[in-house]
Amino acid sequence: MVQKMSNSTSHDNLTYQNILLETEALILEKGCRKTTLKDIIDRTGLSKGAIYHYVASKDELFGLILKIKIEQVNEKFNQIISQPSKKDPAAGRFGMATQFFHTRQNPNDVGNLIFIYLLSQDDEKVKSILKSVYHYSKATGVQWIEMGQQNGVIPPHIDAEKMASLFMTFSYGLRVTQILSSSEEEQVATSDIFRLLIRTLS
């Protein structure tokens, strides 16, 4: 599906981007569960056939948005490491890892809303979407750690695969914890633990 997007015309790309933007807006307005394909069709002005040209279901569309969020953070990460901080190279190059593995729960975080929604679905297709997002996220994490090792920021003895798995486990658990946390203090404490874990790499 993503490959098809990359080979589409500029008009198709604009249509696809419009679908994504309007879907995010609907999620913020109505929530994932109440957002329907009909809502997306009505908001974008596209036909049902036009929507199905890009995705087979609402959940697939949500999964694509999650992947795109990861791609956006990865692009920002690559921009930052190309211009490292003179005061603190480690922070300048790899401080963005905290944003990749750890996203604070807030009302405007579409990625977290989608993630929690998909977790609540007992459906094999949704599980497949989540697995795809997980493996994509983990592969990106491995790439970041290996880049850190190549640049002398992360010790070479660290197993990038295992460390990425550890961060993914902590990150996914953190997303749920932040939703269940009853106070800002609890969320800050959890975030501090995560930052401590990040610092163990340097």
N, C-alpha and C positions, 0 to 999 in steps of 0.2 A: 504493500500500500504506500509506504513512504517512498519507495523507488519510483512508483508511478507518478508521485507528485513531482519528483525531481526532473522528469522527462516531459512534464506538461507544458502547455503554452503559457505566456505571460498572463493571458486572460484567465486561464484555469488557476494559476497561482493566486491571482487576486480574489477569485471566487473562494478558493480554499482558505485563504487568510481571513476572508470575511466570515466564513463559517466558524473558524476558530475564535475570532474576536467576539462574535455574537453569542457563541456558546458560553464563553467565559462570562460575559455580561449576564446571561440568563442564570448561570450557576450562582453568581453573587446576588442576584435578585430573588431567585426562587429556591436555590439549593439544588443539589444533584438529583435527588430522588424525584422532585416535582418538575424538573426540566424534562420535557419530552421532545421527541423528534418533530412532532407537530409544532411545538414552540419554535424550534430552530428553523423549520420550514417557513413559518409565518414571519419570523424576525428577519430572515435573510431574503425572503421573497423568492426563494428557489422552489422548484418542484421536488416531489419525493424522489423521482428518478435522478434528479441532479444531485441530491444529497447522497443517494446510494451509489452514485458514481465514485464517491470518495470514501465512504465508510459503509459497513454492513449493519451497524447498530449504534445506538447512543453510547453504549459502554465502550465500543471500539473507538469512537470519537474521543471519549474521555481519556482513554489510554493513550491516544496519540497526543493529546494536550499534555499529559504527564511527560511523555518522552521529549516533547518540544521544550518544556520547562527545563529539563535536564540539559538539553542541547544549548539553550540560552545561557545557562550558568557556565557550561563548559567553554563556550565562546568568550565569555567575560573572563574566565580563568586564564585562557590563552592570551588574551590581551594584556592582563596584568603581569603574567610572567615574562612577557616580552619587554616590560618596562619595570624591572625590579626596583624596590625602594633602596636608596643609598644608606638610609639610617638603619634599616632592618631588612636585609635581603630575604630572610626566611618568611617574615610576615608579608613582605611585598609580593613574593612569588606564590606562596602557598597558604596564605591566610584565607583565600577563597574556598579552601577545602571545607571550612566550617559552614559555608553557605550551601555547598553541595550535599554534604552528609547531614546537615542539621538546618532545618527550616522551622523557624518559630511559628507556632500556630497563631493565626490572627484572622479576623473576618475577611480580609482581602486576599488571603492566600488560596488561590484556586487549586493549586497543586495538592495541598493538604486536604481540602474538601473532597476532591476527586479520589485521592488515595483512600481516605476513610470510607467513602461511599463504596468503592469497588471491593474493599475488604469485607463489607457487610453482605455482598451478594454471593449466594450459594449456587453458582453456575459454572460449569466447566469452561465455557468460552471466556468468562470473566477471569477465572483462575489462570487461563492461558495468557490473557492480556497482562495480568499482574506479574506472571513469571517473566514475560517478555520485558516489562518495565524493570523488573529486578535485575535481570541479567544485563540489560543495557546499562543500568546505573552502576552495577558492580564493575563492568568492563571499563567504564569511564573512570571509576575510582582507582582501579588497578593502573590505568594509564597515568593518572595524576601522581600516584605514589612512585611509579617508575621514573617519571620525569623529575620528581624530587630527588631520587637517588642519582640520576644522571647529572643533576646540577649540584650535588654535594650538600643538599639541604636535609635529606632523609638518609639515615645510615644504610649502607648497602646490604647488611645482613638481614634486614627486615624482609619477610616474605610478603610481597605485594598482594598476592592472591588472598592469603589468609588475613592480612590486615584490612583489605577492602571488605572481606566478608564480615569481619568484626565490626567495622564502621557501619556497614549496612544493617546488621542486626541491631546495633545501638540506635541508629537513626530511625529505623522503622518503629522500634519500641518507644523512642522519644516522641514521635508524632502522636502516638496513642496516649502516652503519659501526659503530654501537654494539654490534650483535650479533657482528660479526666482530672487534671490538677485543679484544686479548688481555690488556689490563691496565686498571686503573682510571685510571691516569695518561693513557692515550690517550683515554679517554672524557671526562675532565675537560678535556683540551686541545681536543677537538672542541667541547665545550660552550662553552668560552671564545671560540672563533672565532664561534660562533653569537651569543653575547651581544654581541660586537663588531659583528656585522652589524646586530643590532637597534638598537644605539646610533647607527648612522649615520643612522637616521631622524630622530633628535631634534636 
